[in-house]
C-alpha cells in the first residue's frame, strides 16, 4: 500500500506541462535542417571547395564567442549551450556572399549577437531577427562586397583574396530592370531546374530551393515551425509576381523565377518563423507572412535593391507586437459577449 502520509505535495504555478522539447533541442533541429543547404553551397561554389564551409564556421565561432564574451563581461549565466548562437551564425553566413572577407562576417556576428540580441536581454527578448539585422548592417557598411556574387561553379580560394573570382549577376538582378528581352535571355541561359537545384549565383545558403524545402519539411515534421508563415509568405510573392509580370514575358515563368530566385525560401522557412520575432497566433502569422510577401515584391519592383526578403522580414518584425495585441486567441468556452470584451481590452 502507498504511504500517503509521507508523500510530498509540491505546489507550483501553472502551466503544469512536461515535455522533452527545449531551446537546445529546437535549435539542434534547425541546425540539422540547414545542413542540406550548407552541403549544396559547398558543392555550388567551387565543386566541393571549402570556402563556403570555412565561412560558415567562422560565422558560427564568431557568434558563439561574442555571446560568451558579452555574458562573461556582464557576469551573466552562460547560454551558449542552447545552440541559438550557432543557428544565428549559420543563418548570417547563409545570407552573405561567399566572397566577402572573413573579418566582415566577424563584424556582422558582433552586431547580430551583442547589439541585436544580448543588449535586449538575450534569446527571446530581441525584436529583430539577429542574422538579418547583421546582414542589413553589413550591406549598409560594405555595399560593394555585399552585392558581389560569385558565379555558380566559380573556384573560390579558401584563405587568399577572392578579388579575381568570376562573378555574375543573380537572376533577380537581371529581372530588376523589367526588360522583356533581359528576362527572355535569362530564361534561355538559366533553366528552372537550375533555379530549383541552386546552380545559380547568390548568397551562400539561399540558392537551392530544393535543399531549403527539405529542411522546411523536416522542421514541419518535427513541429518546430508551422506552415502558416512560410506558405503565406511564398504564396503572396507568387500571386503578386503572377499578376504584376512585366509586359512581353510569360506570367508563369516570371512568377516561378521570382519565387525560386533570391532568398525567399530561406527567409520564409528559417527567418520569418523565428519564435521571438513573429506573432504567436495562427491568424497573426498569416498576416505576418502576407505582409512580408507584399513588402518583398514592392522592394523588388520599385526599390533600388533587387532583393527585398531581408528588409521585409525586419520591417514586419517591428509590427509583431501590434499583431499580437489586436489578433488574440479565442477564449475557449467563453460566451461571445465575454470574448468580445476580452478582445477589446
N, C-alpha and C positions, 0 to 999 in steps of 0.2 A: 504493500500500500504506500501511497505517496504521503510523505510527511509534510502536510500543508502548513504546519506551524513554523517550520524552518525555511519555507520558501521566501525569497526576497522579492518585494514588489518594487520595480523600477519605474518611476514616473518620469516621463519626458514629454516635450512639446511635439505636436504634430508637424509634419506628416509622419506616420509610422510606416515607412516603406523600406524594405530591404531589397537591395539589388547589387549585382556584381558590376554594374556599369559605373565607371569612374571617369574623371577627366583624363587620366592616363590611358585607359582603355579606348576612349573615344579618339584621342589623338593618335594612338597607335593604329587604329583603323584608318584614319585619314592618311597617315604615312604609307600604309600598305596600298591604299587606293591611288596614291600619287606615283607609286613605283613604275607602273606601266608607261606612263607619260615620260618619266625620267629615263627609262631604258630607250624609249623611242627617240628622245632628244640626243642621247649618246650616239645612236645609230644615224640619226638625221644629219647632225652636224659633224661630218668627217668620217662616217662609217666606222664606228667604234673608237673614234678619237675621244680622249678622256677630258677634253676641255669642259664639256657640259657637266660631267660628274664632279670634276675638281671645283668648278664654280659653285655648284650646289653645296659641296662640302664646306667651302669657305663661308658661304652664307649661313649655313646651319651652325658651324662652330662660332661664328661671329655673334649670332643671335643668342646662343647659349652663354657665351662669355659675357656679353653686355648685361644679360639678365642676372647672371651670377654676381658680377661686379657691382651692379646697382644695389641689389639686395644685401650684399656684403657691406657696402659702404653705409647703407641706411639701417644696418643691423636688423634686417627683417628675415624671417624664416626663408630658407632656400626653397624655390619651387621648380627648379629645372627638371626635377624628376617627373613632372606631369607631362613632359614632352611638348608642351604648347610652343616653346621657343623653337623646337626642331621643326614643327609644322610651319611656323612663321618663316623660318629660314628657307625651307624648301619652296614655299609659295613666293617669297621675294625673289629667289633665283629664277623661278619659272616665269615671272613677268618682266624679266630683263633680257636684253640682247646678250647672246653668248659671247660677244666680242668685247664687252666692257672690261676695263681693268679691275682687278680684284679689290683694290683699295676703295673703289666706288661702292662695291657691294658691301664692304665693311661699314662704310658711312651710312648706307641705306639701312643696314641692320641696326646701327645705333639709333637712328631716328625711329625705326619701327618699334624697337623694344623699349628704349628709355623714354622717349618723348611721347609716343602714342599709347604705349601700354602701361609701363611702370609708373609714370608720373600721374596717371589717373587711377592708380590703385592696384594695378596688376590684372591678371586674367579675369575676364567677366566684367570689368569696370570701364574698359575703353569703349568709346562710342564710334570709333572708326576702325575699319579693318587695318591692322598694323602693316601687313605686307603691301597692301595697295597704297597706304599712306607713304610708306618707304619708297615705293616706285614713283609716286607723284612728286616727292621732294627731289628725287634723282633726275626726273625729267625737267623739273624747274631749274635745277642747278647745272646739269650736264646734258642739254638738249641734243647736241650733236652726237654724243656717244650713245645716248638712249634711243636714238632714231636711226641708227645704222644697223642694217640687218644683214647677216651672213646668208649667202645663198645656200640652198639645200645641197648637201654633199661637199660643201666647202671644207677644205682641210684647215683646221684652226690650231695653231700651236698652243700647247698647254701652259707654258710659262713665259715665253717670249711675246713680243708685241704682236697684236692681231691687226696692225695697220694695213698689211698687204693682203688680207683675206678678201676673197671675191665676195662682193656684196650685190644685192639685188633688191628691187622694190617688192614689197609684200603685195599680195593680191588686193588688199584693202586700199593700199596706196595707189594702185593702178585704177581702182574703181572710184577713187576720191574725186577725180576730175569730172565724172559724169559723162565722159565721152563714149558714144556707142562704139566707135572704131577701137578705142583703147580696150573696152570691155570684151569686144569680139576677139581682139588679139590675145587677150588674157585667156579666154576660153579655149583658144586654139593651142596655146603653149602649156597651159596648166589644166589638167583634166579634173573632173570632180573626184575621181579616185585619188589623185594626188592630194587634193584638198582634204579628203576624209582620212587618208592614212597619215598625212602630215609631211609629205615630201615638198614642202614649201618653206620659204623664209619666214622669220618671225621671232618672237620671244622664245626663250629656251624651252619652256614647257607648255606652250599654248597651241602648237601647230597640229598635233594629232587628235582630231575629234574622236577617232576610234578608241584610242587609249584612255582618253578622258571619260568617254562614255562607259568603258569597262570599269573604271574607278568609281564612277557615279552609281552604276548598278550594284557594285559591291557595298557602297555606303547605304543604298536603299535596302538591300537585303539585311544588312547589319542594323538597320533602323537608326543609323547615325544622323541621317538627314531625311526629310520628307520630299515629296515630289513637287510641292506647291510652288516654291520659288524658282527652281530650275525650269519647270515646264512653262510657268507664266512668263519668265524672262525670255526664253528661247522662242516661244510661240509668238510673243509680241514682236520681236525682231523679225521673225519670219513673215508675219502678216503685214507689217508696215513696209518691209522691203518688197513684198509681192505687189502691194498696191502702188508704191511710190517708185517703181523702177523707172529709170530714165527712158526717154523715147528712143526707139530704134534697137532695143535689146529685148531678149526674151525675159518676161517677168519671172518665170520659174527659175531660169538659170541665174538671174540676178539675186533672187531670194536664196537659192542654195549656196552661192558663193558668199553672200553676206552672212549666212548662218555658220558656214564652215570656216570662214576666214577670221583672223584675229583671235582674241581671247574670250569669245563668247562662252564656249563650253567650260573653259577653266573658271571664268568668273561666275557663271551661273551655278555650277556644281560645287565649287570649292570655296569661293569668296563670298558670294551673296548669302550663303547658308550659314555663315558664322553665327553661332548662338548669341554672342554678346551684342552683335550689331544688327540683328534682324528681328522683326516682330515675333511675338510669341503665339499669336493666334493664327489659325489657318487662313482666315479671310485677310488678315493683315499681311500675311506672307504673299498671298496672291497679288494684293495691291502693290506691295513692295516690288515683286517681280515685274509686274506690268510697268511700274514707274521706271525701273532700271532699263527695261527694253525700250521705252519711249525716249528716254534721255540718250541712250546709246545711239539710236537711229538719228536723233536730232544732231548730235555731235558729229557723227559720221557724215551726214549730208551737208550740214551748214557750218560746222566748226572748222578750225584751221588744222586740226589733227585728224588723221584718217580713222583712228580707233577711239571709241568712247566708253568701253566697258569699265575701265578703271574709275573714271570720274563719275560715271552714272551710279556705280555702287557707293562711292564715297558720298555723293550728294544724297542718295536715298538713306544711307546710314544716319544722316543728320535728321531724317524725318521719322526714324523708328519710334522715338518717344511719343510723337504725335499719333502715329498709327496705333500704338499700344494704349494710348489714352482714350481714343474715340472708337476703336474697334475692340470691344471687350467680349470675353466668352460669355455665353448664355448661362445663367444660373440654373443649375439642374433642379427641377421640381418646383421652382418658384412660380407663383401666378404671374400672368402677363403684366399686370399693373406693377408688381414689385420689380420685375425685370426692367421695365422702362424707367422706374425711379432709380434703380441701381446704376443703369447705364448713363443716366443724366447727371449723376454725382461726379 
